[in-house]
Amino acid sequence: MEVRQLVCHHCNVPGRIRRHGQARSGIQRYLCVLCKKTFQVSYIYQGHETNIAKQIKSLLAEGQSREQISRSLGVSLKNIDRHIYMLESEAI
Ligand SMILES: [Zn+2]
């Protein structure tokens, strides 16, 4: 089963991610079909990235565009998209 919403943490390509069992902690692991590397979604929310995800969420709620958010947070558009994908997959 492909997990369409996710973006690979290694090559940043969306839509080529499959579920790949669970880590000992019970966290879902994912495998990128393209680069064959695995990752865990929760990595993205560790450290200061948690704040960035929150900021993106609140700025989106204010109606700002991805470009505006990218400029105001100093985060690349690619990373903004990655966070948005994560926020959307979390909301399901
Ligand atoms: Zn990849």
PDB file of the backbone (N, CA, C, O) and the ligand in Angstrom, with CONECT records:
HET     ZN  A 101       1
ATOM      1  N   MET A   1       0.839  -1.199   0.000  1.00  0.00           N
ATOM      2  CA  MET A   1       0.000   0.000   0.000  1.00  0.00           C
ATOM      3  C   MET A   1       0.873   1.248   0.000  1.00  0.00           C
ATOM      4  O   MET A   1       1.750   1.387   0.853  1.00  0.00           O
ATOM      5  N   GLU A   2       0.649   2.139  -0.926  1.00  0.00           N
ATOM      6  CA  GLU A   2       1.425   3.372  -0.983  1.00  0.00           C
ATOM      7  C   GLU A   2       0.804   4.431  -0.081  1.00  0.00           C
ATOM      8  O   GLU A   2      -0.417   4.505   0.060  1.00  0.00           O
ATOM      9  N   VAL A   3       1.646   5.234   0.518  1.00  0.00           N
ATOM     10  CA  VAL A   3       1.183   6.305   1.386  1.00  0.00           C
ATOM     11  C   VAL A   3       1.413   7.614   0.638  1.00  0.00           C
ATOM     12  O   VAL A   3       2.479   8.225   0.709  1.00  0.00           O
ATOM     13  N   ARG A   4       0.389   8.009  -0.066  1.00  0.00           N
ATOM     14  CA  ARG A   4       0.488   9.074  -1.049  1.00  0.00           C
ATOM     15  C   ARG A   4       0.935  10.426  -0.474  1.00  0.00           C
ATOM     16  O   ARG A   4       1.663  11.170  -1.131  1.00  0.00           O
ATOM     17  N   GLN A   5       0.505  10.737   0.735  1.00  0.00           N
ATOM     18  CA  GLN A   5       0.742  12.088   1.264  1.00  0.00           C
ATOM     19  C   GLN A   5       2.180  12.342   1.692  1.00  0.00           C
ATOM     20  O   GLN A   5       2.609  13.491   1.791  1.00  0.00           O
ATOM     21  N   LEU A   6       2.920  11.272   1.944  1.00  0.00           N
ATOM     22  CA  LEU A   6       4.237  11.473   2.539  1.00  0.00           C
ATOM     23  C   LEU A   6       5.316  11.805   1.535  1.00  0.00           C
ATOM     24  O   LEU A   6       5.277  11.388   0.377  1.00  0.00           O
ATOM     25  N   VAL A   7       6.290  12.577   2.021  1.00  0.00           N
ATOM     26  CA  VAL A   7       7.449  12.944   1.230  1.00  0.00           C
ATOM     27  C   VAL A   7       8.660  12.266   1.847  1.00  0.00           C
ATOM     28  O   VAL A   7       8.826  12.262   3.067  1.00  0.00           O
ATOM     29  N   CYS A   8       9.505  11.694   1.002  1.00  0.00           N
ATOM     30  CA  CYS A   8      10.699  11.021   1.509  1.00  0.00           C
ATOM     31  C   CYS A   8      11.607  12.001   2.237  1.00  0.00           C
ATOM     32  O   CYS A   8      11.855  13.101   1.744  1.00  0.00           O
ATOM     33  N   HIS A   9      12.106  11.611   3.408  1.00  0.00           N
ATOM     34  CA  HIS A   9      12.984  12.486   4.183  1.00  0.00           C
ATOM     35  C   HIS A   9      14.385  12.535   3.595  1.00  0.00           C
ATOM     36  O   HIS A   9      15.188  13.394   3.961  1.00  0.00           O
ATOM     37  N   HIS A  10      14.676  11.620   2.691  1.00  0.00           N
ATOM     38  CA  HIS A  10      16.028  11.544   2.136  1.00  0.00           C
ATOM     39  C   HIS A  10      16.109  12.206   0.765  1.00  0.00           C
ATOM     40  O   HIS A  10      16.999  13.019   0.515  1.00  0.00           O
ATOM     41  N   CYS A  11      15.182  11.860  -0.120  1.00  0.00           N
ATOM     42  CA  CYS A  11      15.241  12.439  -1.463  1.00  0.00           C
ATOM     43  C   CYS A  11      14.110  13.431  -1.717  1.00  0.00           C
ATOM     44  O   CYS A  11      14.032  14.011  -2.800  1.00  0.00           O
ATOM     45  N   ASN A  12      13.225  13.635  -0.724  1.00  0.00           N
ATOM     46  CA  ASN A  12      12.168  14.644  -0.795  1.00  0.00           C
ATOM     47  C   ASN A  12      11.149  14.428  -1.906  1.00  0.00           C
ATOM     48  O   ASN A  12      10.444  15.360  -2.293  1.00  0.00           O
ATOM     49  N   VAL A  13      11.067  13.211  -2.418  1.00  0.00           N
ATOM     50  CA  VAL A  13      10.099  12.930  -3.467  1.00  0.00           C
ATOM     51  C   VAL A  13       8.809  12.406  -2.836  1.00  0.00           C
ATOM     52  O   VAL A  13       8.835  11.427  -2.090  1.00  0.00           O
ATOM     53  N   PRO A  14       7.687  13.053  -3.132  1.00  0.00           N
ATOM     54  CA  PRO A  14       6.421  12.576  -2.567  1.00  0.00           C
ATOM     55  C   PRO A  14       5.814  11.451  -3.385  1.00  0.00           C
ATOM     56  O   PRO A  14       6.118  11.291  -4.567  1.00  0.00           O
ATOM     57  N   GLY A  15       4.957  10.679  -2.748  1.00  0.00           N
ATOM     58  CA  GLY A  15       4.146   9.718  -3.476  1.00  0.00           C
ATOM     59  C   GLY A  15       4.805   8.389  -3.773  1.00  0.00           C
ATOM     60  O   GLY A  15       4.214   7.556  -4.460  1.00  0.00           O
ATOM     61  N   ARG A  16       6.029   8.161  -3.269  1.00  0.00           N
ATOM     62  CA  ARG A  16       6.679   6.865  -3.518  1.00  0.00           C
ATOM     63  C   ARG A  16       6.997   6.160  -2.201  1.00  0.00           C
ATOM     64  O   ARG A  16       7.968   5.410  -2.100  1.00  0.00           O
ATOM     65  N   ILE A  17       6.161   6.414  -1.199  1.00  0.00           N
ATOM     66  CA  ILE A  17       6.427   5.912   0.142  1.00  0.00           C
ATOM     67  C   ILE A  17       5.497   4.742   0.467  1.00  0.00           C
ATOM     68  O   ILE A  17       4.292   4.798   0.223  1.00  0.00           O
ATOM     69  N   ARG A  18       6.080   3.692   1.017  1.00  0.00           N
ATOM     70  CA  ARG A  18       5.289   2.547   1.471  1.00  0.00           C
ATOM     71  C   ARG A  18       5.502   2.334   2.963  1.00  0.00           C
ATOM     72  O   ARG A  18       6.547   2.680   3.515  1.00  0.00           O
ATOM     73  N   ARG A  19       4.499   1.762   3.596  1.00  0.00           N
ATOM     74  CA  ARG A  19       4.646   1.391   5.003  1.00  0.00           C
ATOM     75  C   ARG A  19       5.686   0.287   5.106  1.00  0.00           C
ATOM     76  O   ARG A  19       5.773  -0.578   4.235  1.00  0.00           O
ATOM     77  N   HIS A  20       6.471   0.323   6.174  1.00  0.00           N
ATOM     78  CA  HIS A  20       7.591  -0.609   6.295  1.00  0.00           C
ATOM     79  C   HIS A  20       7.695  -1.104   7.726  1.00  0.00           C
ATOM     80  O   HIS A  20       8.755  -1.011   8.344  1.00  0.00           O
ATOM     81  N   GLY A  21       6.600  -1.629   8.253  1.00  0.00           N
ATOM     82  CA  GLY A  21       6.616  -2.159   9.620  1.00  0.00           C
ATOM     83  C   GLY A  21       6.699  -1.064  10.655  1.00  0.00           C
ATOM     84  O   GLY A  21       6.539   0.119  10.357  1.00  0.00           O
ATOM     85  N   GLN A  22       6.955  -1.490  11.889  1.00  0.00           N
ATOM     86  CA  GLN A  22       7.017  -0.524  12.969  1.00  0.00           C
ATOM     87  C   GLN A  22       8.329  -0.633  13.724  1.00  0.00           C
ATOM     88  O   GLN A  22       8.902  -1.714  13.859  1.00  0.00           O
ATOM     89  N   ALA A  23       8.789   0.508  14.211  1.00  0.00           N
ATOM     90  CA  ALA A  23       9.968   0.520  15.073  1.00  0.00           C
ATOM     91  C   ALA A  23       9.587  -0.076  16.426  1.00  0.00           C
ATOM     92  O   ALA A  23       8.404  -0.226  16.734  1.00  0.00           O
ATOM     93  N   ARG A  24      10.603  -0.417  17.238  1.00  0.00           N
ATOM     94  CA  ARG A  24      10.323  -0.996  18.551  1.00  0.00           C
ATOM     95  C   ARG A  24       9.425  -0.085  19.386  1.00  0.00           C
ATOM     96  O   ARG A  24       8.629  -0.557  20.198  1.00  0.00           O
ATOM     97  N   SER A  25       9.559   1.201  19.181  1.00  0.00           N
ATOM     98  CA  SER A  25       8.766   2.178  19.925  1.00  0.00           C
ATOM     99  C   SER A  25       7.305   2.194  19.477  1.00  0.00           C
ATOM    100  O   SER A  25       6.478   2.885  20.073  1.00  0.00           O
ATOM    101  N   GLY A  26       6.987   1.428  18.423  1.00  0.00           N
ATOM    102  CA  GLY A  26       5.616   1.402  17.927  1.00  0.00           C
ATOM    103  C   GLY A  26       5.343   2.455  16.872  1.00  0.00           C
ATOM    104  O   GLY A  26       4.226   2.575  16.368  1.00  0.00           O
ATOM    105  N   ILE A  27       6.389   3.225  16.541  1.00  0.00           N
ATOM    106  CA  ILE A  27       6.225   4.265  15.528  1.00  0.00           C
ATOM    107  C   ILE A  27       6.271   3.635  14.144  1.00  0.00           C
ATOM    108  O   ILE A  27       7.117   2.786  13.864  1.00  0.00           O
ATOM    109  N   GLN A  28       5.356   4.057  13.285  1.00  0.00           N
ATOM    110  CA  GLN A  28       5.313   3.545  11.920  1.00  0.00           C
ATOM    111  C   GLN A  28       6.590   3.903  11.166  1.00  0.00           C
ATOM    112  O   GLN A  28       7.037   5.050  11.189  1.00  0.00           O
ATOM    113  N   ARG A  29       7.162   2.919  10.506  1.00  0.00           N
ATOM    114  CA  ARG A  29       8.313   3.196   9.654  1.00  0.00           C
ATOM    115  C   ARG A  29       7.857   3.202   8.205  1.00  0.00           C
ATOM    116  O   ARG A  29       6.881   2.544   7.845  1.00  0.00           O
ATOM    117  N   TYR A  30       8.571   3.950   7.382  1.00  0.00           N
ATOM    118  CA  TYR A  30       8.221   4.053   5.975  1.00  0.00           C
ATOM    119  C   TYR A  30       9.437   3.765   5.113  1.00  0.00           C
ATOM    120  O   TYR A  30      10.574   4.016   5.512  1.00  0.00           O
ATOM    121  N   LEU A  31       9.182   3.239   3.935  1.00  0.00           N
ATOM    122  CA  LEU A  31      10.247   2.955   2.980  1.00  0.00           C
ATOM    123  C   LEU A  31       9.997   3.762   1.712  1.00  0.00           C
ATOM    124  O   LEU A  31       8.894   3.767   1.165  1.00  0.00           O
ATOM    125  N   CYS A  32      11.038   4.438   1.260  1.00  0.00           N
ATOM    126  CA  CYS A  32      10.945   5.168  -0.006  1.00  0.00           C
ATOM    127  C   CYS A  32      11.283   4.196  -1.132  1.00  0.00           C
ATOM    128  O   CYS A  32      12.359   3.598  -1.141  1.00  0.00           O
ATOM    129  N   VAL A  33      10.366   4.041  -2.076  1.00  0.00           N
ATOM    130  CA  VAL A  33      10.566   3.106  -3.177  1.00  0.00           C
ATOM    131  C   VAL A  33      11.702   3.576  -4.092  1.00  0.00           C
ATOM    132  O   VAL A  33      12.393   2.767  -4.710  1.00  0.00           O
ATOM    133  N   LEU A  34      11.878   4.891  -4.164  1.00  0.00           N
ATOM    134  CA  LEU A  34      12.891   5.444  -5.061  1.00  0.00           C
ATOM    135  C   LEU A  34      14.312   5.269  -4.536  1.00  0.00           C
ATOM    136  O   LEU A  34      15.169   4.735  -5.240  1.00  0.00           O
ATOM    137  N   CYS A  35      14.574   5.716  -3.297  1.00  0.00           N
ATOM    138  CA  CYS A  35      15.963   5.664  -2.802  1.00  0.00           C
ATOM    139  C   CYS A  35      16.198   4.484  -1.871  1.00  0.00           C
ATOM    140  O   CYS A  35      17.317   4.275  -1.401  1.00  0.00           O
ATOM    141  N   LYS A  36      15.129   3.696  -1.596  1.00  0.00           N
ATOM    142  CA  LYS A  36      15.235   2.473  -0.798  1.00  0.00           C
ATOM    143  C   LYS A  36      15.645   2.715   0.654  1.00  0.00           C
ATOM    144  O   LYS A  36      16.101   1.794   1.331  1.00  0.00           O
ATOM    145  N   LYS A  37      15.488   3.941   1.130  1.00  0.00           N
ATOM    146  CA  LYS A  37      15.838   4.227   2.516  1.00  0.00           C
ATOM    147  C   LYS A  37      14.564   4.268   3.359  1.00  0.00           C
ATOM    148  O   LYS A  37      13.476   4.545   2.855  1.00  0.00           O
ATOM    149  N   THR A  38      14.725   3.987   4.649  1.00  0.00           N
ATOM    150  CA  THR A  38      13.569   4.027   5.541  1.00  0.00           C
ATOM    151  C   THR A  38      13.656   5.256   6.438  1.00  0.00           C
ATOM    152  O   THR A  38      14.733   5.814   6.648  1.00  0.00           O
ATOM    153  N   PHE A  39      12.507   5.664   6.962  1.00  0.00           N
ATOM    154  CA  PHE A  39      12.477   6.790   7.903  1.00  0.00           C
ATOM    155  C   PHE A  39      11.221   6.689   8.738  1.00  0.00           C
ATOM    156  O   PHE A  39      10.308   5.922   8.431  1.00  0.00           O
ATOM    157  N   GLN A  40      11.189   7.478   9.804  1.00  0.00           N
ATOM    158  CA  GLN A  40      10.018   7.535  10.673  1.00  0.00           C
ATOM    159  C   GLN A  40       9.492   8.955  10.652  1.00  0.00           C
ATOM    160  O   GLN A  40      10.253   9.916  10.764  1.00  0.00           O
ATOM    161  N   VAL A  41       8.200   9.075  10.508  1.00  0.00           N
ATOM    162  CA  VAL A  41       7.592  10.400  10.394  1.00  0.00           C
ATOM    163  C   VAL A  41       7.840  11.247  11.637  1.00  0.00           C
ATOM    164  O   VAL A  41       7.962  12.469  11.547  1.00  0.00           O
ATOM    165  N   SER A  42       7.913  10.600  12.793  1.00  0.00           N
ATOM    166  CA  SER A  42       8.035  11.385  14.020  1.00  0.00           C
ATOM    167  C   SER A  42       9.355  12.154  14.093  1.00  0.00           C
ATOM    168  O   SER A  42       9.461  13.121  14.847  1.00  0.00           O
ATOM    169  N   TYR A  43      10.378  11.731  13.306  1.00  0.00           N
ATOM    170  CA  TYR A  43      11.636  12.484  13.293  1.00  0.00           C
ATOM    171  C   TYR A  43      11.409  13.956  13.015  1.00  0.00           C
ATOM    172  O   TYR A  43      12.065  14.831  13.581  1.00  0.00           O
ATOM    173  N   ILE A  44      10.469  14.200  12.134  1.00  0.00           N
ATOM    174  CA  ILE A  44      10.271  15.566  11.653  1.00  0.00           C
ATOM    175  C   ILE A  44       9.781  16.490  12.770  1.00  0.00           C
ATOM    176  O   ILE A  44       9.950  17.707  12.687  1.00  0.00           O
ATOM    177  N   TYR A  45       9.183  15.924  13.797  1.00  0.00           N
ATOM    178  CA  TYR A  45       8.640  16.763  14.855  1.00  0.00           C
ATOM    179  C   TYR A  45       9.558  16.885  16.053  1.00  0.00           C
ATOM    180  O   TYR A  45       9.178  17.456  17.075  1.00  0.00           O
ATOM    181  N   GLN A  46      10.762  16.354  15.934  1.00  0.00           N
ATOM    182  CA  GLN A  46      11.680  16.485  17.060  1.00  0.00           C
ATOM    183  C   GLN A  46      12.430  17.807  16.998  1.00  0.00           C
ATOM    184  O   GLN A  46      12.634  18.374  15.925  1.00  0.00           O
ATOM    185  N   GLY A  47      12.838  18.287  18.171  1.00  0.00           N
ATOM    186  CA  GLY A  47      13.623  19.512  18.242  1.00  0.00           C
ATOM    187  C   GLY A  47      12.862  20.718  17.743  1.00  0.00           C
ATOM    188  O   GLY A  47      11.642  20.788  17.886  1.00  0.00           O
ATOM    189  N   HIS A  48      13.563  21.656  17.165  1.00  0.00           N
ATOM    190  CA  HIS A  48      12.939  22.921  16.772  1.00  0.00           C
ATOM    191  C   HIS A  48      11.988  22.765  15.606  1.00  0.00           C
ATOM    192  O   HIS A  48      11.225  23.683  15.303  1.00  0.00           O
ATOM    193  N   GLU A  49      12.020  21.610  14.940  1.00  0.00           N
ATOM    194  CA  GLU A  49      11.102  21.427  13.819  1.00  0.00           C
ATOM    195  C   GLU A  49       9.651  21.421  14.279  1.00  0.00           C
ATOM    196  O   GLU A  49       8.738  21.734  13.516  1.00  0.00           O
ATOM    197  N   THR A  50       9.458  21.057  15.550  1.00  0.00           N
ATOM    198  CA  THR A  50       8.107  21.100  16.106  1.00  0.00           C
ATOM    199  C   THR A  50       7.551  22.512  16.018  1.00  0.00           C
ATOM    200  O   THR A  50       6.394  22.724  15.655  1.00  0.00           O
ATOM    201  N   ASN A  51       8.411  23.479  16.362  1.00  0.00           N
ATOM    202  CA  ASN A  51       7.974  24.871  16.302  1.00  0.00           C
ATOM    203  C   ASN A  51       7.664  25.302  14.881  1.00  0.00           C
ATOM    204  O   ASN A  51       6.680  26.000  14.635  1.00  0.00           O
ATOM    205  N   ILE A  52       8.501  24.887  13.953  1.00  0.00           N
ATOM    206  CA  ILE A  52       8.282  25.271  12.558  1.00  0.00           C
ATOM    207  C   ILE A  52       6.947  24.718  12.069  1.00  0.00           C
ATOM    208  O   ILE A  52       6.190  25.414  11.392  1.00  0.00           O
ATOM    209  N   ALA A  53       6.664  23.469  12.413  1.00  0.00           N
ATOM    210  CA  ALA A  53       5.398  22.866  12.003  1.00  0.00           C
ATOM    211  C   ALA A  53       4.215  23.657  12.574  1.00  0.00           C
ATOM    212  O   ALA A  53       3.216  23.883  11.890  1.00  0.00           O
ATOM    213  N   LYS A  54       4.346  24.071  13.840  1.00  0.00           N
ATOM    214  CA  LYS A  54       3.272  24.860  14.467  1.00  0.00           C
ATOM    215  C   LYS A  54       3.115  26.209  13.786  1.00  0.00           C
ATOM    216  O   LYS A  54       2.002  26.672  13.539  1.00  0.00           O
ATOM    217  N   GLN A  55       4.262  26.838  13.484  1.00  0.00           N
ATOM    218  CA  GLN A  55       4.223  28.144  12.828  1.00  0.00           C
ATOM    219  C   GLN A  55       3.572  28.048  11.453  1.00  0.00           C
ATOM    220  O   GLN A  55       2.759  28.894  11.079  1.00  0.00           O
ATOM    221  N   ILE A  56       3.938  27.010  10.705  1.00  0.00           N
ATOM    222  CA  ILE A  56       3.367  26.823   9.375  1.00  0.00           C
ATOM    223  C   ILE A  56       1.856  26.633   9.490  1.00  0.00           C
ATOM    224  O   ILE A  56       1.081  27.192   8.714  1.00  0.00           O
ATOM    225  N   LYS A  57       1.464  25.837  10.470  1.00  0.00           N
ATOM    226  CA  LYS A  57       0.045  25.560  10.676  1.00  0.00           C
ATOM    227  C   LYS A  57      -0.729  26.847  10.971  1.00  0.00           C
ATOM    228  O   LYS A  57      -1.793  27.082  10.399  1.00  0.00           O
ATOM    229  N   SER A  58      -0.187  27.680  11.869  1.00  0.00           N
ATOM    230  CA  SER A  58      -0.918  28.894  12.240  1.00  0.00           C
ATOM    231  C   SER A  58      -0.899  29.916  11.108  1.00  0.00           C
ATOM    232  O   SER A  58      -1.878  30.637  10.912  1.00  0.00           O
ATOM    233  N   LEU A  59       0.210  29.987  10.357  1.00  0.00           N
ATOM    234  CA  LEU A  59       0.267  30.920   9.237  1.00  0.00           C
ATOM    235  C   LEU A  59      -0.692  30.494   8.125  1.00  0.00           C
ATOM    236  O   LEU A  59      -1.316  31.336   7.480  1.00  0.00           O
ATOM    237  N   LEU A  60      -0.804  29.185   7.905  1.00  0.00           N
ATOM    238  CA  LEU A  60      -1.764  28.674   6.916  1.00  0.00           C
ATOM    239  C   LEU A  60      -3.184  29.037   7.345  1.00  0.00           C
ATOM    240  O   LEU A  60      -4.020  29.420   6.527  1.00  0.00           O
ATOM    241  N   ALA A  61      -3.438  28.904   8.666  1.00  0.00           N
ATOM    242  CA  ALA A  61      -4.768  29.223   9.203  1.00  0.00           C
ATOM    243  C   ALA A  61      -5.082  30.698   9.017  1.00  0.00           C
ATOM    244  O   ALA A  61      -6.245  31.079   8.887  1.00  0.00           O
ATOM    245  N   GLU A  62      -4.027  31.541   9.004  1.00  0.00           N
ATOM    246  CA  GLU A  62      -4.218  32.981   8.783  1.00  0.00           C
ATOM    247  C   GLU A  62      -4.431  33.299   7.310  1.00  0.00           C
ATOM    248  O   GLU A  62      -4.723  34.440   6.950  1.00  0.00           O
ATOM    249  N   GLY A  63      -4.286  32.296   6.469  1.00  0.00           N
ATOM    250  CA  GLY A  63      -4.536  32.492   5.043  1.00  0.00           C
ATOM    251  C   GLY A  63      -3.311  32.884   4.247  1.00  0.00           C
ATOM    252  O   GLY A  63      -3.426  33.310   3.098  1.00  0.00           O
ATOM    253  N   GLN A  64      -2.128  32.743   4.850  1.00  0.00           N
ATOM    254  CA  GLN A  64      -0.911  33.078   4.104  1.00  0.00           C
ATOM    255  C   GLN A  64      -0.597  31.996   3.074  1.00  0.00           C
ATOM    256  O   GLN A  64      -0.915  30.820   3.256  1.00  0.00           O
ATOM    257  N   SER A  65       0.036  32.432   1.986  1.00  0.00           N
ATOM    258  CA  SER A  65       0.406  31.461   0.953  1.00  0.00           C
ATOM    259  C   SER A  65       1.695  30.748   1.357  1.00  0.00           C
ATOM    260  O   SER A  65       2.409  31.195   2.255  1.00  0.00           O
ATOM    261  N   ARG A  66       1.982  29.639   0.687  1.00  0.00           N
ATOM    262  CA  ARG A  66       3.203  28.885   0.962  1.00  0.00           C
ATOM    263  C   ARG A  66       4.440  29.755   0.716  1.00  0.00           C
ATOM    264  O   ARG A  66       5.423  29.669   1.451  1.00  0.00           O
ATOM    265  N   GLU A  67       4.381  30.589  -0.318  1.00  0.00           N
ATOM    266  CA  GLU A  67       5.507  31.474  -0.631  1.00  0.00           C
ATOM    267  C   GLU A  67       5.738  32.486   0.493  1.00  0.00           C
ATOM    268  O   GLU A  67       6.878  32.738   0.883  1.00  0.00           O
ATOM    269  N   GLN A  68       4.648  33.065   1.011  1.00  0.00           N
ATOM    270  CA  GLN A  68       4.766  34.035   2.104  1.00  0.00           C
ATOM    271  C   GLN A  68       5.346  33.375   3.345  1.00  0.00           C
ATOM    272  O   GLN A  68       6.203  33.944   4.021  1.00  0.00           O
ATOM    273  N   ILE A  69       4.873  32.169   3.638  1.00  0.00           N
ATOM    274  CA  ILE A  69       5.344  31.443   4.816  1.00  0.00           C
ATOM    275  C   ILE A  69       6.819  31.117   4.652  1.00  0.00           C
ATOM    276  O   ILE A  69       7.597  31.240   5.598  1.00  0.00           O
ATOM    277  N   SER A  70       7.197  30.707   3.463  1.00  0.00           N
ATOM    278  CA  SER A  70       8.589  30.383   3.176  1.00  0.00           C
ATOM    279  C   SER A  70       9.482  31.587   3.457  1.00  0.00           C
ATOM    280  O   SER A  70      10.539  31.455   4.074  1.00  0.00           O
ATOM    281  N   ARG A  71       9.048  32.766   2.995  1.00  0.00           N
ATOM    282  CA  ARG A  71       9.825  33.988   3.216  1.00  0.00           C
ATOM    283  C   ARG A  71       9.847  34.364   4.690  1.00  0.00           C
ATOM    284  O   ARG A  71      10.904  34.693   5.229  1.00  0.00           O
ATOM    285  N   SER A  72       8.691  34.320   5.348  1.00  0.00           N
ATOM    286  CA  SER A  72       8.638  34.810   6.729  1.00  0.00           C
ATOM    287  C   SER A  72       9.341  33.884   7.718  1.00  0.00           C
ATOM    288  O   SER A  72       9.825  34.344   8.753  1.00  0.00           O
ATOM    289  N   LEU A  73       9.404  32.592   7.418  1.00  0.00           N
ATOM    290  CA  LEU A  73      10.076  31.674   8.343  1.00  0.00           C
ATOM    291  C   LEU A  73      11.515  31.386   7.926  1.00  0.00           C
ATOM    292  O   LEU A  73      12.286  30.805   8.689  1.00  0.00           O
ATOM    293  N   GLY A  74      11.871  31.797   6.711  1.00  0.00           N
ATOM    294  CA  GLY A  74      13.209  31.503   6.218  1.00  0.00           C
ATOM    295  C   GLY A  74      13.402  30.022   5.944  1.00  0.00           C
ATOM    296  O   GLY A  74      14.519  29.509   6.011  1.00  0.00           O
ATOM    297  N   VAL A  75      12.304  29.336   5.634  1.00  0.00           N
ATOM    298  CA  VAL A  75      12.343  27.909   5.332  1.00  0.00           C
ATOM    299  C   VAL A  75      12.066  27.753   3.838  1.00  0.00           C
ATOM    300  O   VAL A  75      11.192  28.425   3.289  1.00  0.00           O
ATOM    301  N   SER A  76      12.813  26.866   3.187  1.00  0.00           N
ATOM    302  CA  SER A  76      12.627  26.701   1.750  1.00  0.00           C
ATOM    303  C   SER A  76      11.223  26.181   1.429  1.00  0.00           C
ATOM    304  O   SER A  76      10.600  25.493   2.237  1.00  0.00           O
ATOM    305  N   LEU A  77      10.751  26.520   0.254  1.00  0.00           N
ATOM    306  CA  LEU A  77       9.418  26.104  -0.177  1.00  0.00           C
ATOM    307  C   LEU A  77       9.286  24.580  -0.146  1.00  0.00           C
ATOM    308  O   LEU A  77       8.228  24.039   0.176  1.00  0.00           O
ATOM    309  N   LYS A  78      10.371  23.913  -0.482  1.00  0.00           N
ATOM    310  CA  LYS A  78      10.410  22.445  -0.459  1.00  0.00           C
ATOM    311  C   LYS A  78      10.114  21.929   0.960  1.00  0.00           C
ATOM    312  O   LYS A  78       9.359  20.975   1.145  1.00  0.00           O
ATOM    313  N   ASN A  79      10.733  22.591   1.960  1.00  0.00           N
ATOM    314  CA  ASN A  79      10.502  22.188   3.342  1.00  0.00           C
ATOM    315  C   ASN A  79       9.099  22.546   3.816  1.00  0.00           C
ATOM    316  O   ASN A  79       8.487  21.803   4.584  1.00  0.00           O
ATOM    317  N   ILE A  80       8.595  23.682   3.357  1.00  0.00           N
ATOM    318  CA  ILE A  80       7.223  24.065   3.700  1.00  0.00           C
ATOM    319  C   ILE A  80       6.272  22.979   3.194  1.00  0.00           C
ATOM    320  O   ILE A  80       5.386  22.524   3.917  1.00  0.00           O
ATOM    321  N   ASP A  81       6.472  22.576   1.947  1.00  0.00           N
ATOM    322  CA  ASP A  81       5.609  21.544   1.357  1.00  0.00           C
ATOM    323  C   ASP A  81       5.686  20.240   2.144  1.00  0.00           C
ATOM    324  O   ASP A  81       4.684  19.554   2.347  1.00  0.00           O
ATOM    325  N   ARG A  82       6.903  19.916   2.582  1.00  0.00           N
ATOM    326  CA  ARG A  82       7.116  18.695   3.354  1.00  0.00           C
ATOM    327  C   ARG A  82       6.298  18.766   4.653  1.00  0.00           C
ATOM    328  O   ARG A  82       5.633  17.803   5.035  1.00  0.00           O
ATOM    329  N   HIS A  83       6.363  19.920   5.318  1.00  0.00           N
ATOM    330  CA  HIS A  83       5.610  20.082   6.559  1.00  0.00           C
ATOM    331  C   HIS A  83       4.102  20.020   6.312  1.00  0.00           C
ATOM    332  O   HIS A  83       3.352  19.433   7.091  1.00  0.00           O
ATOM    333  N   ILE A  84       3.675  20.646   5.202  1.00  0.00           N
ATOM    334  CA  ILE A  84       2.240  20.637   4.889  1.00  0.00           C
ATOM    335  C   ILE A  84       1.770  19.210   4.647  1.00  0.00           C
ATOM    336  O   ILE A  84       0.692  18.820   5.095  1.00  0.00           O
ATOM    337  N   TYR A  85       2.583  18.432   3.933  1.00  0.00           N
ATOM    338  CA  TYR A  85       2.249  17.029   3.716  1.00  0.00           C
ATOM    339  C   TYR A  85       2.100  16.310   5.048  1.00  0.00           C
ATOM    340  O   TYR A  85       1.174  15.522   5.242  1.00  0.00           O
ATOM    341  N   MET A  86       3.031  16.592   5.972  1.00  0.00           N
ATOM    342  CA  MET A  86       2.989  15.948   7.285  1.00  0.00           C
ATOM    343  C   MET A  86       1.754  16.365   8.059  1.00  0.00           C
ATOM    344  O   MET A  86       1.086  15.537   8.679  1.00  0.00           O
ATOM    345  N   LEU A  87       1.454  17.668   8.018  1.00  0.00           N
ATOM    346  CA  LEU A  87       0.291  18.159   8.750  1.00  0.00           C
ATOM    347  C   LEU A  87      -0.976  17.525   8.192  1.00  0.00           C
ATOM    348  O   LEU A  87      -1.877  17.151   8.944  1.00  0.00           O
ATOM    349  N   GLU A  88      -1.039  17.406   6.868  1.00  0.00           N
ATOM    350  CA  GLU A  88      -2.220  16.812   6.248  1.00  0.00           C
ATOM    351  C   GLU A  88      -2.344  15.334   6.571  1.00  0.00           C
ATOM    352  O   GLU A  88      -3.443  14.838   6.816  1.00  0.00           O
ATOM    353  N   SER A  89      -1.223  14.630   6.572  1.00  0.00           N
ATOM    354  CA  SER A  89      -1.307  13.198   6.858  1.00  0.00           C
ATOM    355  C   SER A  89      -1.625  12.958   8.327  1.00  0.00           C
ATOM    356  O   SER A  89      -2.212  11.935   8.682  1.00  0.00           O
ATOM    357  N   GLU A  90      -1.233  13.909   9.185  1.00  0.00           N
ATOM    358  CA  GLU A  90      -1.533  13.799  10.610  1.00  0.00           C
ATOM    359  C   GLU A  90      -3.029  14.012  10.861  1.00  0.00           C
ATOM    360  O   GLU A  90      -3.601  13.441  11.790  1.00  0.00           O
ATOM    361  N   ALA A  91      -3.646  14.833  10.028  1.00  0.00           N
ATOM    362  CA  ALA A  91      -5.051  15.210  10.251  1.00  0.00           C
ATOM    363  C   ALA A  91      -6.024  14.104   9.844  1.00  0.00           C
ATOM    364  O   ALA A  91      -7.206  14.141  10.187  1.00  0.00           O
ATOM    365  N   ILE A  92      -5.503  13.112   9.102  1.00  0.00           N
ATOM    366  CA  ILE A  92      -6.403  12.048   8.630  1.00  0.00           C
ATOM    367  C   ILE A  92      -6.819  11.129   9.763  1.00  0.00           C
ATOM    368  O   ILE A  92      -7.574  10.182   9.544  1.00  0.00           O
TER     369      ILE A  92
HETATM  370 ZN    ZN A 101      13.642   8.644  -1.065  1.00  0.00          ZN2+
END
